[in-house]
Amino acid sequence: MKKKTNAERFINCFNKVDYALKAKYNFNRSMGFSDLIRRTVALNYVVRKYEDELIDYGRLRNAIVHSSNNEIIIAEPHEEVVEKFEKIEKLINKPAIALDTVCHRDILSVSAEKSMQDVIKLIATSHYSNIPVYKANTLIGIANGQKIIDAFGMYLETGGKAKVFLENVKIEDMLSKIENSNYYLVKPADLTVEDALLEFNKNHKLLAILITKTGNASEIPLGIITTGDIITMNSILDQ
């Protein structure tokens, strides 16, 4: 089999990326590549991460071929450029699954009936800052160390007694007083590293993503991702 030239490899990557992004986000097939990349930045973390390179590759594609159907190749890109483009193309078309790469599978959970004292002890001894809380096998929230400290401080500030908070207040009671639940998400098992990073980037209050089979809060947890994993996820994209 004849070995593909660098130009042929480059054009192949270009076409795969162009087709994949337009198909995934239902963009018009006639949309220009640069416009496609700019409009996809907010939707795809890989595109956001490599936006400048992809824009440059779109310009380079026009320098490599003389006709729209790629019939006449008039330039050859460097090997390192082609290899970089091939890497980005694979990240877009064959993204790493979070559950297989970055998720913590040894999930520690706690019952909604547990006292704050029990939960605080569990966080201290386990060294986990985010512990899923379940009531009747359904996730009702995440016990987060910082949020517990904040709730404890507010309780004391309003005249509450430390002993009462620790022994009589249940973790369910504390979670019910949090005004919103946008600090955690439940996602299906096919969540990609790229999509997980996008979720953290969209919502800076997000502390954890819990993975279940279909993304249902009543399903058995399969893994958990926290803000502490963001560096690792970026490293996966880099590698």
C-alpha positions as a printed Julia matrix, in Angstrom:
239×3 Matrix{Float64}:
   0.0    0.0    0.0
   1.29   3.41  -0.98
   2.26   5.56   1.99
   0.21   8.73   2.33
   1.99  12.0    1.93
   1.91  14.6    4.69
  -0.51  16.64   2.61
  -2.87  13.69   2.21
  -2.75  12.96   5.94
  -3.39  16.62   6.71
  -6.37  16.87   4.36
  -7.75  13.64   5.8
  -7.62  15.14   9.31
  -9.17  18.37   8.1
 -12.1   16.55   6.51
 -12.68  14.36   9.58
 -12.7   17.32  11.96
 -14.88  19.4    9.66
 -17.41  16.59   9.24
 -17.42  15.52  12.91
 -18.06  18.99  14.34
 -20.75  19.86  11.8
 -22.52  16.55  12.37
 -22.28  16.67  16.17
 -23.57  20.21  16.52
 -25.89  20.19  13.48
 -24.16  23.01  11.63
 -24.71  23.71   7.95
 -22.39  21.68   5.74
 -21.47  24.8    3.77
 -20.13  26.63   6.84
 -16.5   27.7    6.54
 -13.94  25.98   8.72
 -12.82  29.09  10.64
 -16.41  30.04  11.41
 -17.1   26.45  12.48
 -14.2   26.49  14.93
 -15.17  29.84  16.42
 -18.78  28.75  16.91
 -17.75  25.42  18.42
 -15.4   26.92  21.02
 -18.25  27.31  23.52
 -19.48  23.75  22.87
 -16.34  21.64  22.77
 -13.43  21.84  25.22
 -10.95  20.28  22.79
 -11.78  22.93  20.2
 -11.47  25.62  22.86
  -8.09  24.26  23.96
  -6.72  24.09  20.4
  -8.68  26.96  18.84
  -5.64  28.86  17.55
  -4.05  25.76  16.02
  -7.31  24.73  14.32
  -7.8   28.2   12.85
  -4.23  28.06  11.52
  -4.85  24.57  10.1
  -7.88  25.89   8.25
  -5.71  28.54   6.59
  -2.98  25.99   5.91
  -5.48  23.71   4.21
  -6.22  26.46   1.71
  -2.51  26.82   1.06
  -2.03  23.09   0.56
  -4.73  22.53  -2.07
  -5.69  24.54  -5.1
  -9.27  23.31  -5.54
 -12.21  22.66  -3.2
 -12.23  18.92  -3.96
  -8.55  18.55  -3.01
  -7.51  17.54  -6.53
  -4.36  19.64  -6.79
  -1.89  19.59  -3.89
   0.53  22.48  -4.11
   2.32  22.26  -0.74
   3.45  19.73   1.87
   3.05  20.48   5.61
   5.79  19.58   8.09
   5.59  16.21   9.83
   5.17  17.73  13.3
   2.22  19.82  12.07
   0.51  16.74  10.67
   1.13  14.75  13.84
  -0.35  17.54  16.0
  -3.42  17.76  13.76
  -3.85  13.97  13.88
  -3.74  14.1   17.68
  -6.43  16.8   17.82
  -8.57  14.88  15.33
  -8.44  11.78  17.52
  -9.39  13.82  20.6
 -12.44  15.08  18.73
 -13.51  11.81  17.11
 -12.34   9.3   19.74
 -12.51  11.2   23.03
 -11.27   9.62  26.24
 -14.05   8.36  28.5
 -13.85   9.9   31.97
 -14.89   6.69  33.73
 -11.97   4.82  32.15
  -9.32   7.45  32.73
  -9.85   9.99  35.5
 -12.84   8.92  37.63
 -12.35   7.83  41.22
 -14.16   4.51  41.43
 -13.69   3.94  45.17
 -16.71   6.06  46.0
 -17.5    6.77  49.64
 -21.12   7.72  50.32
 -23.16   8.59  53.41
 -26.78   8.24  54.48
 -28.98  11.33  54.66
 -29.8   10.4   58.27
 -26.24  10.79  59.5
 -25.48  13.63  61.91
 -23.14  16.43  60.95
 -20.71  15.09  63.54
 -20.58  11.73  61.76
 -20.14  13.35  58.35
 -17.38  15.66  59.54
 -15.54  12.7   61.07
 -15.91  10.78  57.82
 -14.49  13.65  55.76
 -11.59  14.02  58.19
 -10.67  10.32  58.28
 -11.26   9.57  54.59
  -9.6   12.76  53.29
 -12.44  13.07  50.76
 -13.8   16.61  50.44
 -16.89  15.61  48.45
 -19.03  12.71  49.66
 -22.33  11.79  47.93
 -25.36  11.75  50.24
 -28.14   9.22  49.6
 -31.7    8.92  50.85
 -33.6    5.77  49.93
 -30.94   4.98  47.32
 -31.35   8.36  45.61
 -28.68  11.04  45.54
 -29.84  14.21  47.3
 -26.58  16.14  47.29
 -22.86  16.2   47.97
 -21.4   16.69  51.44
 -18.65  19.19  50.73
 -16.15  20.13  53.43
 -16.15  23.85  52.68
 -19.93  24.04  52.51
 -20.16  22.27  55.87
 -17.77  24.79  57.42
 -19.82  27.65  55.95
 -23.08  26.17  57.26
 -21.53  25.59  60.69
 -20.28  29.17  60.83
 -23.68  30.58  59.87
 -25.36  28.37  62.48
 -23.08  29.71  65.19
 -23.45  33.28  63.91
 -27.23  33.1   64.39
 -26.92  31.91  67.99
 -26.89  28.17  67.46
 -24.94  25.87  69.74
 -22.07  23.81  68.35
 -23.19  20.67  70.19
 -26.68  20.91  68.73
 -25.34  21.36  65.2
 -22.95  18.44  65.47
 -25.23  15.95  67.19
 -28.79  16.88  66.19
 -28.54  18.39  62.7
 -28.57  15.77  59.95
 -26.63  16.13  56.73
 -30.0   16.08  54.94
 -31.08  19.15  56.94
 -27.96  21.03  55.96
 -28.28  20.16  52.28
 -31.91  21.29  52.23
 -30.8   24.8   53.2
 -28.44  25.16  50.24
 -30.26  27.44  47.82
 -29.27  25.62  44.65
 -27.75  22.33  43.57
 -25.51  23.61  40.79
 -22.42  22.59  42.72
 -22.74  18.97  41.53
 -23.97  17.04  38.49
 -24.96  13.47  37.7
 -23.79  12.28  34.29
 -23.94   8.97  32.33
 -21.1    6.48  32.01
 -20.19   7.63  28.5
 -19.21  11.11  29.71
 -15.98  12.11  27.99
 -13.04  13.91  29.56
 -13.67  16.78  27.16
 -17.33  17.1   28.22
 -16.4   16.92  31.91
 -13.92  19.76  31.46
 -16.54  21.74  29.58
 -18.97  21.36  32.52
 -16.38  22.65  35.0
 -15.53  25.51  32.66
 -19.2   26.51  32.19
 -19.97  26.45  35.91
 -17.21  27.66  38.23
 -19.33  26.68  41.25
 -19.3   23.04  40.18
 -17.46  20.89  42.73
 -18.15  17.33  41.61
 -19.6   15.19  38.83
 -21.03  11.83  39.86
 -21.1    9.14  37.17
 -23.9    6.55  36.99
 -24.95   4.17  34.21
 -27.43   6.5   32.51
 -27.02   9.69  34.55
 -29.93   8.94  36.87
 -29.53  10.03  40.51
 -31.15   6.83  41.76
 -28.58   4.58  40.09
 -25.51   3.07  41.73
 -22.58   5.5   41.51
 -19.78   4.27  39.26
 -17.28   7.08  39.69
 -16.78  10.66  40.77
 -14.8   13.59  39.34
 -13.93  16.68  41.36
 -12.21  19.99  40.72
  -8.99  18.35  41.9
  -9.06  16.25  38.72
  -9.08  19.18  36.29
  -5.28  19.22  35.95
  -5.25  15.49  35.24
  -7.98  15.86  32.61
  -6.05  18.64  30.89
  -2.97  16.42  30.93
  -4.96  13.67  29.19
  -5.8   16.1   26.4
  -2.18  17.22  26.19
  -0.92  13.66  25.94
